[in-house]
Amino acid sequence: MSTQDGLSFRRPVQAVTSILTDPNYFWTLAFLVILGDAVLTELIIRFIPYTEIDWETYMVQTEVFLKGQHNYSMITGPTGPLVYPAGHVRIHKILHDITDSGRNIERAQHIYGALYVATLTLTCAIYRRARTIPNWVILLLPLSKRLHSIFVLRLFNDCWAALAVHGAILLYQGGLDDTATFLFAAALSVKMSILLYLPGLLVILFKRRGLFSTCRHLMTMVAVQTLLASPFLAEDFWAYVNSAFDLSRVFLYKWTVNWRFVDEKIFLSRQWALGLLVGHVSVLVLFGLFKWCRDDGGVWRVLDRGLRQPHLPAGIAPTTADYTATVMFTSNLIGILFARSLHYQFYSWYALQIPFLAWKTPYPLVVKLAVIAGTEYAWNVFPSTSLSSAILLGCNALLLTGVWFGKETEAKAKAQAKPKST
């Protein structure tokens, strides 16, 4: 049925089928999903009690900053010191002003509700632009109990990073790389976890723009961080860097979601941390060597072209919208799989990306749905158990393995890619 004919509501089954499967009606379904989830989110705010975890600490830390304290190591709150980059402080200064110093929780919840709906909308736009995911898959996006809790019942700062990075990915899909990089840098200024996307992003930029332009984008990211953190850097450079970007931070065992089945001594050991780091880097290298540059003749040819002509794109195959989203989401998933510890709010890092990645696997439908359901189950077990952690690890590993072996969706993306100069 063509778009010119419109939907024939005399045939409701055909109309529903078209909405669920015809790409021309993607935004019809997306509008219904977003509207329905907005109503659900409002009901959650109204009828489910808010739980205080970190919001009070965010507000107290903001007040310390507002009183003139610019030494990052001296900014602390009820649950500990400030360990997030300066963008976090800038955002929560605004929130402090418009929520009566953080006391108007209901207003804060509605702000986070709008944040959630905006993130969902951006995610739908990413799925649509990729053009390789069936319409009906977005029906899975509003089903996460934990994700709604993270946004409107817990008010975690991870939500701001999720919004910004999804906005950046959408812009990278459209080739608006300069604007996207500013937004990516903004996301990084809220949570250091955004670095998990960086390996995939560097591959995309290097292939699409070349060496010199990639370096310029990196410099832009550094410049944005420096600008936002300027008062803290001026006060004590190392205090800021060591607090906001502490790569050696050790998390408490009692809060881990992903490694509960590991003995606490092993969990806290340097050998365990080193092993996870080696695993993380090794899998990234494997994807870089054998997946992300395969259609360009291999990674060595990409590097050769990029180094010989650093002002020109290093890739041959188009970096399509589907490729961009897949590489970015996969890079993030690899980091999550090998994370030293995942806390409950970290689910917001990839919850909305899981259905997309599941449809990049060659698995039958029942396995795709089982992976999504198993992941959601594991994130909703509190406190985590050895079983829930093992299920989470298995689902994440199964998802990544499926992306590795997924071929059909890559072929679809190539067929749909439009020739254009990048």
C-alpha positions as CSV (number, residue, x, y, z in Angstrom):
1,M,0.0,0.0,0.0
2,S,1.6,3.3,-1.1
3,T,1.6,6.5,1.0
4,Q,-0.5,8.2,-1.6
5,D,-3.3,5.8,-1.0
6,G,-3.2,6.5,2.7
7,L,-4.3,4.0,5.4
8,S,-7.6,2.3,4.7
9,F,-9.4,2.2,8.0
10,R,-11.9,-0.1,6.4
11,R,-9.3,-2.7,6.7
12,P,-8.0,-2.3,10.3
13,V,-5.8,-5.4,10.1
14,Q,-4.0,-4.0,7.0
15,A,-3.8,-0.6,8.6
16,V,-2.2,-1.9,11.8
17,T,0.2,-4.1,9.7
18,S,1.3,-1.1,7.7
19,I,1.9,1.0,10.8
20,L,3.9,-1.9,12.4
21,T,6.0,-2.8,9.3
22,D,5.9,-0.1,6.6
23,P,8.8,2.4,7.0
24,N,6.6,5.1,5.6
25,Y,4.5,4.9,8.7
26,F,7.4,4.8,11.2
27,W,6.7,8.2,12.7
28,T,3.0,7.4,13.0
29,L,3.9,4.5,15.3
30,A,6.7,6.4,17.0
31,F,4.3,9.3,17.8
32,L,1.9,6.8,19.5
33,V,4.8,5.2,21.4
34,I,6.2,8.5,22.6
35,L,2.8,9.9,23.6
36,G,1.9,6.7,25.4
37,D,5.2,6.6,27.3
38,A,4.8,10.3,28.2
39,V,1.5,9.5,29.8
40,L,3.0,6.4,31.6
41,T,5.9,8.6,32.9
42,E,3.4,11.1,34.3
43,L,1.5,8.3,36.0
44,I,4.7,7.0,37.5
45,I,5.6,10.4,38.9
46,R,2.1,10.8,40.4
47,F,1.6,7.4,41.9
48,I,5.0,5.8,42.7
49,P,7.0,7.3,45.6
50,Y,10.3,9.1,44.9
51,T,13.4,7.5,46.4
52,E,16.3,9.7,47.5
53,I,19.7,8.4,46.5
54,D,22.0,11.1,44.9
55,W,19.8,14.1,44.2
56,E,20.5,15.6,47.7
57,T,24.2,15.1,47.2
58,Y,24.1,16.8,43.8
59,M,22.4,19.8,45.4
60,V,24.7,20.1,48.4
61,Q,27.7,19.9,46.1
62,T,26.2,22.6,43.9
63,E,25.8,24.8,46.9
64,V,29.4,24.3,47.9
65,F,30.3,25.5,44.4
66,L,28.0,28.4,44.5
67,K,29.6,29.5,47.8
68,G,32.9,30.0,45.9
69,Q,34.7,26.6,46.3
70,H,36.5,25.8,43.1
71,N,38.9,23.2,44.4
72,Y,37.2,20.0,43.1
73,S,38.7,17.9,45.9
74,M,37.0,20.1,48.5
75,I,33.5,19.8,47.0
76,T,31.6,17.0,48.7
77,G,28.1,16.0,49.8
78,P,26.2,13.4,52.0
79,T,27.2,10.4,49.9
80,G,30.7,11.5,49.0
81,P,32.9,13.8,47.0
82,L,32.2,15.3,43.6
83,V,33.4,12.7,41.0
84,Y,31.8,14.0,37.8
85,P,33.1,16.4,35.2
86,A,32.2,20.1,35.2
87,G,29.2,19.8,32.9
88,H,27.5,18.0,35.7
89,V,28.0,21.0,38.0
90,R,26.7,23.5,35.3
91,I,23.5,21.5,34.7
92,H,22.8,21.1,38.4
93,K,23.4,24.8,39.1
94,I,20.5,25.4,36.7
95,L,18.4,22.7,38.3
96,H,19.3,24.1,41.8
97,D,17.9,27.5,40.7
98,I,14.6,26.2,39.2
99,T,13.8,23.6,41.8
100,D,14.0,25.8,44.9
101,S,17.6,24.6,45.8
102,G,16.5,21.0,45.1
103,R,13.6,21.0,47.5
104,N,10.9,21.0,44.9
105,I,11.2,17.3,44.0
106,E,8.0,17.1,42.0
107,R,9.3,19.9,39.6
108,A,12.6,18.1,39.3
109,Q,10.8,14.8,38.5
110,H,8.8,16.6,35.7
111,I,12.0,18.0,34.3
112,Y,13.5,14.5,34.3
113,G,10.2,13.2,32.8
114,A,10.7,15.6,29.9
115,L,14.3,14.5,29.7
116,Y,13.2,10.9,29.4
117,V,10.7,11.6,26.6
118,A,13.3,13.7,24.7
119,T,15.8,10.8,25.0
120,L,13.2,8.3,23.8
121,T,12.3,10.6,20.8
122,L,16.0,10.9,19.8
123,T,16.3,7.1,20.1
124,C,13.3,6.6,17.7
125,A,15.0,9.1,15.3
126,I,18.2,7.1,15.4
127,Y,16.3,3.9,14.6
128,R,14.4,5.6,11.8
129,R,17.5,7.1,10.2
130,A,19.2,3.7,10.3
131,R,16.4,2.2,8.2
132,T,17.3,-1.4,9.1
133,I,15.1,-1.9,12.2
134,P,11.4,-2.9,11.8
135,N,8.9,-0.3,13.0
136,W,7.4,-2.5,15.6
137,V,10.7,-2.9,17.5
138,I,10.2,0.6,19.0
139,L,7.3,-0.8,20.9
140,L,9.9,-2.5,23.1
141,L,11.5,0.8,24.1
142,P,9.0,2.0,26.8
143,L,8.9,-1.4,28.5
144,S,11.8,-0.9,30.9
145,K,10.8,-0.5,34.6
146,R,14.3,0.2,35.7
147,L,14.9,2.9,33.1
148,H,11.8,4.9,34.1
149,S,13.0,4.6,37.7
150,I,16.4,5.9,36.9
151,F,15.0,9.0,35.2
152,V,11.9,10.1,37.3
153,L,12.2,8.2,40.6
154,R,15.9,8.5,41.2
155,L,17.0,11.7,39.2
156,F,20.4,10.4,38.3
157,N,22.8,12.6,36.3
158,D,23.4,9.7,33.9
159,C,20.2,10.7,32.2
160,W,21.6,14.0,31.0
161,A,24.6,12.2,29.4
162,A,22.2,9.7,27.8
163,L,20.2,12.6,26.2
164,A,23.3,14.4,24.9
165,V,25.0,11.3,23.5
166,H,21.9,10.1,21.7
167,G,21.6,13.6,20.2
168,A,25.2,13.4,19.1
169,I,24.7,10.0,17.5
170,L,21.7,11.2,15.5
171,L,23.7,14.2,14.2
172,Y,26.7,11.9,13.3
173,Q,24.2,9.8,11.4
174,G,23.2,12.9,9.4
175,G,26.8,13.9,8.7
176,L,26.6,17.0,10.9
177,D,29.9,16.0,12.5
178,D,31.0,19.4,13.9
179,T,27.7,20.0,15.8
180,A,27.6,16.4,16.9
181,T,31.1,16.6,18.4
182,F,30.1,19.6,20.5
183,L,27.1,17.6,21.8
184,F,29.3,14.5,22.3
185,A,31.7,16.7,24.3
186,A,28.8,18.0,26.4
187,A,27.8,14.5,27.2
188,L,31.4,13.7,28.2
189,S,31.4,16.7,30.5
190,V,28.6,15.1,32.5
191,K,29.8,11.5,32.8
192,M,33.2,10.0,32.0
193,S,31.4,6.8,30.8
194,I,30.8,8.6,27.4
195,L,34.5,7.6,26.7
196,L,33.2,4.1,26.0
197,Y,31.8,5.5,22.7
198,L,35.1,7.1,21.7
199,P,36.9,4.1,20.0
200,G,33.9,3.6,17.7
201,L,33.6,7.4,17.0
202,L,37.3,7.7,16.1
203,V,36.8,4.9,13.5
204,I,33.9,6.7,12.0
205,L,35.6,10.1,11.9
206,F,38.8,8.7,10.6
207,K,37.1,6.9,7.8
208,R,34.7,9.8,7.0
209,R,37.0,12.8,7.5
210,G,40.6,11.7,7.6
211,L,43.4,12.1,10.1
212,F,43.6,15.9,10.3
213,S,39.9,16.4,10.8
214,T,39.7,13.6,13.4
215,C,42.4,15.4,15.4
216,R,40.5,18.6,15.1
217,H,37.4,16.9,16.5
218,L,39.5,15.6,19.4
219,M,40.8,19.0,20.1
220,T,37.2,20.4,20.1
221,M,36.3,17.8,22.7
222,V,39.2,18.9,24.9
223,A,38.4,22.5,24.4
224,V,34.8,22.1,25.5
225,Q,35.9,20.2,28.6
226,T,38.5,23.0,29.3
227,L,35.9,25.8,28.9
228,L,33.3,24.2,31.2
229,A,35.9,23.4,33.8
230,S,37.9,26.6,33.6
231,P,37.3,27.9,37.2
232,F,38.2,24.5,38.6
233,L,41.3,24.0,36.4
234,A,42.5,27.5,37.3
235,E,42.1,26.7,41.0
236,D,43.8,23.3,41.1
237,F,44.3,21.5,37.7
238,W,45.1,18.1,39.2
239,A,42.4,18.1,41.8
240,Y,39.9,18.5,39.0
241,V,41.4,15.9,36.6
242,N,41.9,13.3,39.4
243,S,38.3,13.8,40.6
244,A,36.4,14.2,37.3
245,F,38.3,11.6,35.3
246,D,39.5,9.1,37.8
247,L,40.2,6.0,35.7
248,S,41.5,4.0,38.7
249,R,38.3,4.5,40.8
250,V,37.3,1.4,42.8
251,F,33.6,0.8,43.3
252,L,32.1,-0.9,46.3
253,Y,31.3,-4.6,45.9
254,K,27.9,-4.3,47.5
255,W,26.5,-2.2,44.7
256,T,27.8,-4.2,41.7
257,V,25.2,-5.5,39.3
258,N,27.4,-7.3,36.9
259,W,30.0,-9.2,39.0
260,R,28.1,-10.5,42.0
261,F,29.2,-14.1,41.3
262,V,32.9,-13.1,41.7
263,D,34.5,-13.2,45.1
264,E,34.9,-9.8,46.7
265,K,38.7,-10.2,47.0
266,I,39.0,-10.9,43.3
267,F,36.5,-8.1,42.5
268,L,38.7,-5.5,44.3
269,S,42.0,-6.9,43.1
270,R,44.3,-5.0,40.6
271,Q,44.7,-8.3,38.7
272,W,40.9,-8.4,38.0
273,A,40.9,-4.8,36.9
274,L,43.8,-5.4,34.6
275,G,42.2,-8.5,33.2
276,L,39.0,-6.6,32.4
277,L,41.0,-3.8,30.8
278,V,42.9,-6.3,28.6
279,G,39.6,-7.9,27.6
280,H,38.1,-4.5,26.8
281,V,41.0,-3.4,24.6
282,S,41.3,-6.8,22.9
283,V,37.7,-7.0,21.8
284,L,37.8,-3.4,20.6
285,V,40.9,-4.3,18.5
286,L,39.1,-7.4,17.1
287,F,36.1,-5.3,16.0
288,G,38.5,-2.7,14.6
289,L,40.5,-5.3,12.7
290,F,37.8,-7.5,11.4
291,K,34.4,-5.7,11.5
292,W,34.4,-2.0,11.4
293,C,36.8,-1.6,8.4
294,R,36.1,-4.8,6.5
295,D,34.2,-3.1,3.7
296,D,37.1,-0.6,3.2
297,G,39.6,-3.4,2.4
298,G,40.7,-3.9,6.0
299,V,42.0,-1.7,8.8
300,W,45.6,-1.6,7.4
301,R,44.4,-0.2,4.1
302,V,42.3,2.4,6.0
303,L,45.3,3.4,8.1
304,D,47.6,3.5,5.0
305,R,45.2,5.8,3.2
306,G,44.7,7.9,6.3
307,L,48.4,8.4,6.9
308,R,49.3,8.9,3.3
309,Q,46.6,11.5,2.7
310,P,45.7,12.8,6.1
311,H,43.5,15.6,4.7
312,L,41.2,13.1,2.9
313,P,38.7,10.5,4.1
314,A,40.5,7.2,4.9
315,G,37.5,5.0,4.2
316,I,36.0,3.8,0.9
317,A,32.7,2.3,2.0
318,P,30.1,4.9,3.0
319,T,29.6,5.5,6.8
320,T,25.9,5.2,6.6
321,A,23.5,6.1,9.3
322,D,23.0,2.4,10.1
323,Y,26.8,1.9,10.3
324,T,27.3,4.9,12.5
325,A,24.6,3.8,15.0
326,T,25.8,0.2,15.0
327,V,29.5,1.1,15.6
328,M,28.7,3.6,18.3
329,F,26.3,1.3,20.1
330,T,28.7,-1.6,19.8
331,S,31.6,0.4,21.1
332,N,29.5,1.3,24.1
333,L,28.4,-2.3,24.7
334,I,31.9,-3.6,24.7
335,G,32.8,-1.2,27.4
336,I,29.8,-2.2,29.4
337,L,30.6,-5.9,29.0
338,F,34.0,-5.3,30.5
339,A,33.1,-2.6,33.1
340,R,34.8,-3.2,36.4
341,S,31.4,-2.5,38.1
342,L,27.9,-1.6,36.9
343,H,25.5,0.2,39.2
344,Y,21.8,0.3,38.7
345,Q,21.7,3.8,37.1
346,F,24.3,2.7,34.6
347,Y,21.5,0.8,32.8
348,S,20.6,4.2,31.2
349,W,23.9,4.0,29.3
350,Y,22.5,1.4,26.9
351,A,18.9,0.4,27.7
352,L,17.4,2.1,24.7
353,Q,20.1,0.7,22.4
354,I,19.6,-3.0,23.2
355,P,16.7,-3.7,20.8
356,F,18.6,-2.0,18.0
357,L,21.7,-4.2,18.6
358,A,19.5,-7.3,19.1
359,W,18.2,-6.8,15.5
360,K,21.8,-6.7,14.3
361,T,22.2,-10.3,15.3
362,P,21.4,-13.4,13.2
363,Y,19.4,-14.9,16.1
364,P,15.8,-16.0,15.7
365,L,13.1,-13.7,17.1
366,V,12.7,-15.7,20.3
367,V,16.4,-15.4,21.2
368,K,16.4,-11.7,20.5
369,L,13.4,-11.2,22.8
370,A,15.0,-13.5,25.4
371,V,18.2,-11.4,25.4
372,I,16.2,-8.2,25.9
373,A,14.0,-9.7,28.6
374,G,16.9,-11.3,30.4
375,T,18.8,-8.1,30.5
376,E,15.8,-6.2,31.9
377,Y,15.3,-8.9,34.5
378,A,18.9,-8.7,35.7
379,W,18.8,-5.0,36.1
380,N,15.6,-5.2,38.2
381,V,16.9,-7.7,40.8
382,F,17.8,-5.7,43.9
383,P,20.2,-6.5,45.5
384,S,21.9,-8.3,42.7
385,T,22.6,-12.0,43.1
386,S,25.0,-14.4,41.6
387,L,22.3,-15.6,39.2
388,S,21.1,-12.2,38.1
389,S,24.7,-11.1,37.5
390,A,25.4,-14.2,35.5
391,I,22.3,-13.6,33.4
392,L,23.3,-10.1,32.7
393,L,26.8,-11.1,31.7
394,G,25.4,-13.9,29.5
395,C,22.9,-11.5,27.8
396,N,25.5,-8.8,27.2
397,A,28.0,-11.4,25.8
398,L,25.3,-13.1,23.7
399,L,24.3,-9.7,22.3
400,L,27.9,-8.7,21.4
401,T,28.6,-12.1,19.9
402,G,25.5,-11.8,17.7
403,V,26.5,-8.4,16.5
404,W,29.9,-9.9,15.5
405,F,28.2,-12.6,13.4
406,G,25.4,-10.4,12.1
407,K,25.7,-10.0,8.3
408,E,22.2,-9.6,6.9
409,T,21.6,-6.2,8.3
410,E,25.0,-5.0,7.0
411,A,23.9,-6.0,3.5
412,K,20.6,-4.2,3.9
413,A,22.4,-1.0,5.0
414,K,24.7,-1.2,1.9
415,A,21.7,-1.7,-0.4
416,Q,20.0,1.3,1.1
417,A,23.0,3.6,1.3
418,K,22.9,6.6,-1.1
419,P,26.1,7.5,-2.8
420,K,27.4,10.8,-1.5
421,S,30.6,12.6,-0.8
422,T,31.6,12.6,2.9
